[in-house]
C-alpha cells in the first residue's frame, strides 16, 4: 500500500492511522481514512532533538 512513497509520506500516513486507532475503544475505528485524506498528500514534519 505504501510502496514507492517517500519516508515522509509513509510517516504521515502511519501517524494518522495510529491517531485513528487510539481514538476508539473498539478493535477497528468507526471512521477510517482513504487516499483522499490529507495524510496521503501532506508530508510529515519532524525535527531531530539532537
N, CA, C, O and CB atoms as a CASP TS submission, in Angstrom:
PFRMAT TS
TARGET T0000
AUTHOR 0000-0000-0000
METHOD Language model
MODEL 1
PARENT N/A
ATOM      1  N   UNK     1       0.829  -1.193   0.000  1.00  0.00           N
ATOM      2  CA  UNK     1       0.000   0.000   0.000  1.00  0.00           C
ATOM      3  C   UNK     1       0.874   1.259   0.000  1.00  0.00           C
ATOM      4  O   UNK     1       0.538   2.248  -0.650  1.00  0.00           O
ATOM      5  CB  UNK     1      -0.944  -0.003   1.216  1.00  0.00           C
ATOM      6  N   UNK     2       1.966   1.220   0.710  1.00  0.00           N
ATOM      7  CA  UNK     2       2.830   2.402   0.826  1.00  0.00           C
ATOM      8  C   UNK     2       4.070   2.304  -0.061  1.00  0.00           C
ATOM      9  O   UNK     2       4.911   3.203  -0.054  1.00  0.00           O
ATOM     10  CB  UNK     2       3.254   2.597   2.274  1.00  0.00           C
ATOM     11  N   UNK     3       4.185   1.224  -0.818  1.00  0.00           N
ATOM     12  CA  UNK     3       5.360   1.012  -1.648  1.00  0.00           C
ATOM     13  C   UNK     3       5.555   2.167  -2.629  1.00  0.00           C
ATOM     14  O   UNK     3       4.620   2.585  -3.312  1.00  0.00           O
ATOM     15  CB  UNK     3       5.242  -0.311  -2.404  1.00  0.00           C
ATOM     16  N   UNK     4       6.754   2.660  -2.683  1.00  0.00           N
ATOM     17  CA  UNK     4       7.073   3.741  -3.610  1.00  0.00           C
ATOM     18  C   UNK     4       6.877   5.135  -3.042  1.00  0.00           C
ATOM     19  O   UNK     4       7.274   6.120  -3.665  1.00  0.00           O
ATOM     20  CB  UNK     4       6.250   3.600  -4.828  1.00  0.00           C
ATOM     21  N   UNK     5       6.269   5.232  -1.865  1.00  0.00           N
ATOM     22  CA  UNK     5       6.067   6.544  -1.253  1.00  0.00           C
ATOM     23  C   UNK     5       7.307   6.939  -0.467  1.00  0.00           C
ATOM     24  O   UNK     5       8.085   6.083  -0.045  1.00  0.00           O
ATOM     25  CB  UNK     5       4.822   6.541  -0.335  1.00  0.00           C
ATOM     26  N   UNK     6       7.483   8.224  -0.277  1.00  0.00           N
ATOM     27  CA  UNK     6       8.632   8.717   0.471  1.00  0.00           C
ATOM     28  C   UNK     6       8.488   8.395   1.960  1.00  0.00           C
ATOM     29  O   UNK     6       7.405   8.067   2.444  1.00  0.00           O
ATOM     30  CB  UNK     6       8.794  10.231   0.264  1.00  0.00           C
ATOM     31  N   UNK     7       9.600   8.498   2.658  1.00  0.00           N
ATOM     32  CA  UNK     7       9.584   8.260   4.105  1.00  0.00           C
ATOM     33  C   UNK     7       8.630   9.226   4.796  1.00  0.00           C
ATOM     34  O   UNK     7       7.902   8.831   5.706  1.00  0.00           O
ATOM     35  CB  UNK     7      11.000   8.400   4.694  1.00  0.00           C
ATOM     36  N   UNK     8       8.627  10.487   4.374  1.00  0.00           N
ATOM     37  CA  UNK     8       7.749  11.489   4.984  1.00  0.00           C
ATOM     38  C   UNK     8       6.281  11.166   4.750  1.00  0.00           C
ATOM     39  O   UNK     8       5.456  11.345   5.646  1.00  0.00           O
ATOM     40  CB  UNK     8       8.067  12.876   4.435  1.00  0.00           C
ATOM     41  N   UNK     9       5.944  10.688   3.543  1.00  0.00           N
ATOM     42  CA  UNK     9       4.556  10.330   3.254  1.00  0.00           C
ATOM     43  C   UNK     9       4.128   9.116   4.082  1.00  0.00           C
ATOM     44  O   UNK     9       3.023   9.089   4.625  1.00  0.00           O
ATOM     45  CB  UNK     9       4.377  10.042   1.751  1.00  0.00           C
ATOM     46  N   UNK    10       4.999   8.121   4.175  1.00  0.00           N
ATOM     47  CA  UNK    10       4.696   6.929   4.973  1.00  0.00           C
ATOM     48  C   UNK    10       4.510   7.289   6.439  1.00  0.00           C
ATOM     49  O   UNK    10       3.612   6.773   7.104  1.00  0.00           O
ATOM     50  CB  UNK    10       5.811   5.885   4.826  1.00  0.00           C
ATOM     51  N   UNK    11       5.358   8.172   6.938  1.00  0.00           N
ATOM     52  CA  UNK    11       5.244   8.606   8.327  1.00  0.00           C
ATOM     53  C   UNK    11       3.934   9.343   8.567  1.00  0.00           C
ATOM     54  O   UNK    11       3.276   9.119   9.583  1.00  0.00           O
ATOM     55  CB  UNK    11       6.423   9.499   8.705  1.00  0.00           C
ATOM     56  N   UNK    12       3.554  10.205   7.656  1.00  0.00           N
ATOM     57  CA  UNK    12       2.299  10.951   7.784  1.00  0.00           C
ATOM     58  C   UNK    12       1.106  10.000   7.832  1.00  0.00           C
ATOM     59  O   UNK    12       0.210  10.162   8.660  1.00  0.00           O
ATOM     60  CB  UNK    12       2.139  11.942   6.617  1.00  0.00           C
ATOM     61  N   UNK    13       1.098   9.017   6.948  1.00  0.00           N
ATOM     62  CA  UNK    13       0.002   8.053   6.902  1.00  0.00           C
ATOM     63  C   UNK    13       0.003   7.181   8.156  1.00  0.00           C
ATOM     64  O   UNK    13      -1.056   6.895   8.715  1.00  0.00           O
ATOM     65  CB  UNK    13       0.107   7.175   5.640  1.00  0.00           C
ATOM     66  N   UNK    14       1.181   6.762   8.595  1.00  0.00           N
ATOM     67  CA  UNK    14       1.289   5.949   9.801  1.00  0.00           C
ATOM     68  C   UNK    14       0.823   6.675  11.043  1.00  0.00           C
ATOM     69  O   UNK    14       0.134   6.101  11.888  1.00  0.00           O
ATOM     70  CB  UNK    14       2.701   5.499   9.990  1.00  0.00           C
ATOM     71  N   UNK    15       1.201   7.950  11.156  1.00  0.00           N
ATOM     72  CA  UNK    15       0.770   8.735  12.310  1.00  0.00           C
ATOM     73  C   UNK    15      -0.744   8.924  12.323  1.00  0.00           C
ATOM     74  O   UNK    15      -1.372   8.855  13.379  1.00  0.00           O
ATOM     75  CB  UNK    15       1.466  10.094  12.314  1.00  0.00           C
ATOM     76  N   UNK    16      -1.320   9.160  11.169  1.00  0.00           N
ATOM     77  CA  UNK    16      -2.777   9.314  11.089  1.00  0.00           C
ATOM     78  C   UNK    16      -3.473   8.004  11.436  1.00  0.00           C
ATOM     79  O   UNK    16      -4.496   8.011  12.121  1.00  0.00           O
ATOM     80  CB  UNK    16      -3.199   9.783   9.681  1.00  0.00           C
ATOM     81  N   UNK    17      -2.933   6.884  10.974  1.00  0.00           N
ATOM     82  CA  UNK    17      -3.512   5.580  11.303  1.00  0.00           C
ATOM     83  C   UNK    17      -3.432   5.323  12.808  1.00  0.00           C
ATOM     84  O   UNK    17      -4.385   4.822  13.405  1.00  0.00           O
ATOM     85  CB  UNK    17      -2.789   4.454  10.528  1.00  0.00           C
ATOM     86  N   UNK    18      -2.303   5.665  13.418  1.00  0.00           N
ATOM     87  CA  UNK    18      -2.157   5.490  14.872  1.00  0.00           C
ATOM     88  C   UNK    18      -3.134   6.378  15.623  1.00  0.00           C
ATOM     89  O   UNK    18      -3.759   5.936  16.588  1.00  0.00           O
ATOM     90  CB  UNK    18      -0.717   5.803  15.315  1.00  0.00           C
ATOM     91  N   UNK    19      -3.272   7.623  15.192  1.00  0.00           N
ATOM     92  CA  UNK    19      -4.211   8.546  15.840  1.00  0.00           C
ATOM     93  C   UNK    19      -5.636   8.010  15.745  1.00  0.00           C
ATOM     94  O   UNK    19      -6.391   8.071  16.715  1.00  0.00           O
ATOM     95  CB  UNK    19      -4.125   9.951  15.200  1.00  0.00           C
ATOM     96  N   UNK    20      -5.997   7.494  14.595  1.00  0.00           N
ATOM     97  CA  UNK    20      -7.334   6.941  14.397  1.00  0.00           C
ATOM     98  C   UNK    20      -7.552   5.735  15.314  1.00  0.00           C
ATOM     99  O   UNK    20      -8.622   5.588  15.905  1.00  0.00           O
ATOM    100  CB  UNK    20      -7.541   6.539  12.919  1.00  0.00           C
ATOM    101  N   UNK    21      -6.542   4.877  15.432  1.00  0.00           N
ATOM    102  CA  UNK    21      -6.662   3.691  16.283  1.00  0.00           C
ATOM    103  C   UNK    21      -6.764   4.061  17.758  1.00  0.00           C
ATOM    104  O   UNK    21      -7.481   3.406  18.514  1.00  0.00           O
ATOM    105  CB  UNK    21      -5.472   2.765  16.065  1.00  0.00           C
ATOM    106  N   UNK    22      -6.055   5.102  18.168  1.00  0.00           N
ATOM    107  CA  UNK    22      -6.037   5.477  19.580  1.00  0.00           C
ATOM    108  C   UNK    22      -7.279   6.241  20.033  1.00  0.00           C
ATOM    109  O   UNK    22      -7.495   6.416  21.233  1.00  0.00           O
ATOM    110  CB  UNK    22      -4.825   6.303  19.858  1.00  0.00           C
ATOM    111  N   UNK    23      -8.089   6.694  19.093  1.00  0.00           N
ATOM    112  CA  UNK    23      -9.278   7.470  19.458  1.00  0.00           C
ATOM    113  C   UNK    23     -10.525   6.603  19.590  1.00  0.00           C
ATOM    114  O   UNK    23     -11.634   7.128  19.685  1.00  0.00           O
ATOM    115  CB  UNK    23      -9.523   8.553  18.428  1.00  0.00           C
ATOM    116  N   UNK    24     -10.358   5.292  19.598  1.00  0.00           N
ATOM    117  CA  UNK    24     -11.507   4.408  19.730  1.00  0.00           C
ATOM    118  C   UNK    24     -11.211   3.305  20.746  1.00  0.00           C
ATOM    119  O   UNK    24     -10.057   2.928  20.950  1.00  0.00           O
ATOM    120  CB  UNK    24     -11.880   3.799  18.365  1.00  0.00           C
ATOM    121  N   UNK    25     -12.240   2.807  21.363  1.00  0.00           N
ATOM    122  CA  UNK    25     -12.075   1.684  22.279  1.00  0.00           C
ATOM    123  C   UNK    25     -12.370   0.359  21.574  1.00  0.00           C
ATOM    124  O   UNK    25     -12.250  -0.713  22.168  1.00  0.00           O
ATOM    125  CB  UNK    25     -12.990   1.851  23.503  1.00  0.00           C
ATOM    126  N   UNK    26     -12.754   0.447  20.313  1.00  0.00           N
ATOM    127  CA  UNK    26     -13.074  -0.745  19.537  1.00  0.00           C
ATOM    128  C   UNK    26     -11.820  -1.269  18.831  1.00  0.00           C
ATOM    129  O   UNK    26     -10.835  -0.541  18.705  1.00  0.00           O
ATOM    130  CB  UNK    26     -14.189  -0.440  18.509  1.00  0.00           C
ATOM    131  N   UNK    27     -11.847  -2.514  18.374  1.00  0.00           N
ATOM    132  CA  UNK    27     -10.698  -3.063  17.665  1.00  0.00           C
ATOM    133  C   UNK    27     -10.385  -2.310  16.362  1.00  0.00           C
ATOM    134  O   UNK    27      -9.227  -2.177  15.965  1.00  0.00           O
ATOM    135  CB  UNK    27     -10.943  -4.525  17.362  1.00  0.00           C
ATOM    136  N   UNK    28     -11.440  -1.829  15.718  1.00  0.00           N
ATOM    137  CA  UNK    28     -11.287  -1.065  14.478  1.00  0.00           C
ATOM    138  C   UNK    28     -12.079   0.227  14.632  1.00  0.00           C
ATOM    139  O   UNK    28     -13.223   0.216  15.086  1.00  0.00           O
ATOM    140  CB  UNK    28     -11.774  -1.888  13.224  1.00  0.00           C
ATOM    141  N   UNK    29     -11.468   1.323  14.255  1.00  0.00           N
ATOM    142  CA  UNK    29     -12.134   2.624  14.382  1.00  0.00           C
ATOM    143  C   UNK    29     -13.394   2.685  13.529  1.00  0.00           C
ATOM    144  O   UNK    29     -13.469   2.058  12.473  1.00  0.00           O
ATOM    145  CB  UNK    29     -11.180   3.754  13.984  1.00  0.00           C
ATOM    146  N   UNK    30     -14.383   3.447  13.994  1.00  0.00           N
ATOM    147  CA  UNK    30     -15.616   3.632  13.230  1.00  0.00           C
ATOM    148  C   UNK    30     -15.348   4.376  11.927  1.00  0.00           C
ATOM    149  O   UNK    30     -15.959   4.098  10.895  1.00  0.00           O
ATOM    150  CB  UNK    30     -16.653   4.391  14.065  1.00  0.00           C
ATOM    151  N   UNK    31     -14.433   5.314  11.998  1.00  0.00           N
ATOM    152  CA  UNK    31     -14.122   6.130  10.828  1.00  0.00           C
ATOM    153  C   UNK    31     -12.697   5.845  10.382  1.00  0.00           C
ATOM    154  O   UNK    31     -11.746   6.090  11.124  1.00  0.00           O
ATOM    155  CB  UNK    31     -14.308   7.638  11.134  1.00  0.00           C
ATOM    156  N   UNK    32     -12.557   5.338   9.192  1.00  0.00           N
ATOM    157  CA  UNK    32     -11.244   5.115   8.613  1.00  0.00           C
ATOM    158  C   UNK    32     -10.992   6.185   7.556  1.00  0.00           C
ATOM    159  O   UNK    32     -11.921   6.877   7.138  1.00  0.00           O
ATOM    160  CB  UNK    32     -11.132   3.686   8.004  1.00  0.00           C
ATOM    161  N   UNK    33      -9.768   6.321   7.134  1.00  0.00           N
ATOM    162  CA  UNK    33      -9.494   7.328   6.113  1.00  0.00           C
ATOM    163  C   UNK    33      -8.955   6.660   4.852  1.00  0.00           C
ATOM    164  O   UNK    33      -8.209   5.683   4.910  1.00  0.00           O
ATOM    165  CB  UNK    33      -8.492   8.380   6.638  1.00  0.00           C
ATOM    166  N   UNK    34      -9.351   7.211   3.728  1.00  0.00           N
ATOM    167  CA  UNK    34      -8.905   6.687   2.439  1.00  0.00           C
ATOM    168  C   UNK    34      -7.852   7.584   1.828  1.00  0.00           C
ATOM    169  O   UNK    34      -7.343   8.499   2.476  1.00  0.00           O
ATOM    170  CB  UNK    34     -10.082   6.537   1.482  1.00  0.00           C
ATOM    171  N   UNK    35      -7.534   7.317   0.590  1.00  0.00           N
ATOM    172  CA  UNK    35      -6.477   8.069  -0.099  1.00  0.00           C
ATOM    173  C   UNK    35      -6.822   9.535  -0.314  1.00  0.00           C
ATOM    174  O   UNK    35      -5.940  10.329  -0.641  1.00  0.00           O
ATOM    175  CB  UNK    35      -6.185   7.432  -1.429  1.00  0.00           C
ATOM    176  N   UNK    36      -8.061   9.906  -0.140  1.00  0.00           N
ATOM    177  CA  UNK    36      -8.421  11.316  -0.277  1.00  0.00           C
ATOM    178  C   UNK    36      -8.065  12.121   0.984  1.00  0.00           C
ATOM    179  O   UNK    36      -8.107  13.351   0.960  1.00  0.00           O
ATOM    180  CB  UNK    36      -9.919  11.446  -0.575  1.00  0.00           C
ATOM    181  N   UNK    37      -7.719  11.445   2.066  1.00  0.00           N
ATOM    182  CA  UNK    37      -7.368  12.105   3.324  1.00  0.00           C
ATOM    183  C   UNK    37      -6.062  12.880   3.158  1.00  0.00           C
ATOM    184  O   UNK    37      -5.187  12.484   2.388  1.00  0.00           O
ATOM    185  CB  UNK    37      -7.242  11.071   4.472  1.00  0.00           C
ATOM    186  N   UNK    38      -5.946  13.967   3.875  1.00  0.00           N
ATOM    187  CA  UNK    38      -4.769  14.825   3.787  1.00  0.00           C
ATOM    188  C   UNK    38      -3.475  14.106   4.133  1.00  0.00           C
ATOM    189  O   UNK    38      -2.410  14.523   3.679  1.00  0.00           O
ATOM    190  CB  UNK    38      -4.935  16.005   4.690  1.00  0.00           C
ATOM    191  N   UNK    39      -3.533  13.043   4.918  1.00  0.00           N
ATOM    192  CA  UNK    39      -2.332  12.306   5.296  1.00  0.00           C
ATOM    193  C   UNK    39      -1.608  11.741   4.073  1.00  0.00           C
ATOM    194  O   UNK    39      -0.394  11.539   4.109  1.00  0.00           O
ATOM    195  CB  UNK    39      -2.691  11.178   6.256  1.00  0.00           C
ATOM    196  N   UNK    40      -2.345  11.488   2.999  1.00  0.00           N
ATOM    197  CA  UNK    40      -1.731  10.954   1.780  1.00  0.00           C
ATOM    198  C   UNK    40      -1.060  12.066   0.972  1.00  0.00           C
ATOM    199  O   UNK    40      -0.230  11.783   0.107  1.00  0.00           O
ATOM    200  CB  UNK    40      -2.788  10.237   0.919  1.00  0.00           C
ATOM    201  N   UNK    41      -1.404  13.314   1.239  1.00  0.00           N
ATOM    202  CA  UNK    41      -0.840  14.435   0.471  1.00  0.00           C
ATOM    203  C   UNK    41       0.220  15.201   1.239  1.00  0.00           C
ATOM    204  O   UNK    41       1.188  15.684   0.651  1.00  0.00           O
ATOM    205  CB  UNK    41      -1.938  15.384   0.059  1.00  0.00           C
ATOM    206  N   UNK    42       0.045  15.318   2.549  1.00  0.00           N
ATOM    207  CA  UNK    42       0.968  16.108   3.358  1.00  0.00           C
ATOM    208  C   UNK    42       2.118  15.250   3.849  1.00  0.00           C
ATOM    209  O   UNK    42       1.923  14.119   4.296  1.00  0.00           O
ATOM    210  CB  UNK    42       0.239  16.741   4.543  1.00  0.00           C
ATOM    211  N   UNK    43       3.295  15.793   3.761  1.00  0.00           N
ATOM    212  CA  UNK    43       4.451  15.087   4.291  1.00  0.00           C
ATOM    213  C   UNK    43       4.589  15.418   5.755  1.00  0.00           C
ATOM    214  O   UNK    43       4.405  16.567   6.156  1.00  0.00           O
ATOM    215  CB  UNK    43       5.737  15.451   3.520  1.00  0.00           C
ATOM    216  N   UNK    44       4.910  14.426   6.557  1.00  0.00           N
ATOM    217  CA  UNK    44       5.080  14.623   7.995  1.00  0.00           C
ATOM    218  C   UNK    44       6.297  15.519   8.227  1.00  0.00           C
ATOM    219  O   UNK    44       7.296  15.437   7.514  1.00  0.00           O
ATOM    220  CB  UNK    44       5.243  13.253   8.737  1.00  0.00           C
ATOM    221  N   UNK    45       6.189  16.343   9.204  1.00  0.00           N
ATOM    222  CA  UNK    45       7.294  17.233   9.582  1.00  0.00           C
ATOM    223  C   UNK    45       7.762  16.804  10.953  1.00  0.00           C
ATOM    224  O   UNK    45       6.981  16.760  11.903  1.00  0.00           O
ATOM    225  CB  UNK    45       6.863  18.751   9.574  1.00  0.00           C
ATOM    226  N   UNK    46       9.023  16.493  11.051  1.00  0.00           N
ATOM    227  CA  UNK    46       9.579  16.124  12.335  1.00  0.00           C
ATOM    228  C   UNK    46      10.955  16.748  12.475  1.00  0.00           C
ATOM    229  O   UNK    46      11.657  16.971  11.489  1.00  0.00           O
ATOM    230  CB  UNK    46       9.647  14.593  12.493  1.00  0.00           C
ATOM    231  N   UNK    47      11.325  17.022  13.703  1.00  0.00           N
ATOM    232  CA  UNK    47      12.600  17.659  13.971  1.00  0.00           C
ATOM    233  C   UNK    47      13.427  16.752  14.887  1.00  0.00           C
ATOM    234  O   UNK    47      12.901  16.098  15.788  1.00  0.00           O
ATOM    235  CB  UNK    47      12.396  19.064  14.607  1.00  0.00           C
ATOM    236  N   UNK    48      14.686  16.739  14.636  1.00  0.00           N
ATOM    237  CA  UNK    48      15.584  15.994  15.480  1.00  0.00           C
ATOM    238  C   UNK    48      15.893  16.813  16.734  1.00  0.00           C
ATOM    239  O   UNK    48      16.081  18.027  16.656  1.00  0.00           O
ATOM    240  CB  UNK    48      16.873  15.632  14.719  1.00  0.00           C
ATOM    241  N   UNK    49      15.946  16.156  17.870  1.00  0.00           N
ATOM    242  CA  UNK    49      16.271  16.834  19.113  1.00  0.00           C
ATOM    243  C   UNK    49      17.768  16.904  19.341  1.00  0.00           C
ATOM    244  O   UNK    49      18.220  17.464  20.340  1.00  0.00           O
ATOM    245  CB  UNK    49      15.608  16.140  20.272  1.00  0.00           C
ATOM    246  N   UNK    50      18.523  16.354  18.442  1.00  0.00           N
ATOM    247  CA  UNK    50      19.985  16.349  18.579  1.00  0.00           C
ATOM    248  C   UNK    50      20.622  17.494  17.833  1.00  0.00           C
ATOM    249  O   UNK    50      21.845  17.634  17.846  1.00  0.00           O
ATOM    250  CB  UNK    50      20.559  15.041  18.081  1.00  0.00           C
TER
END
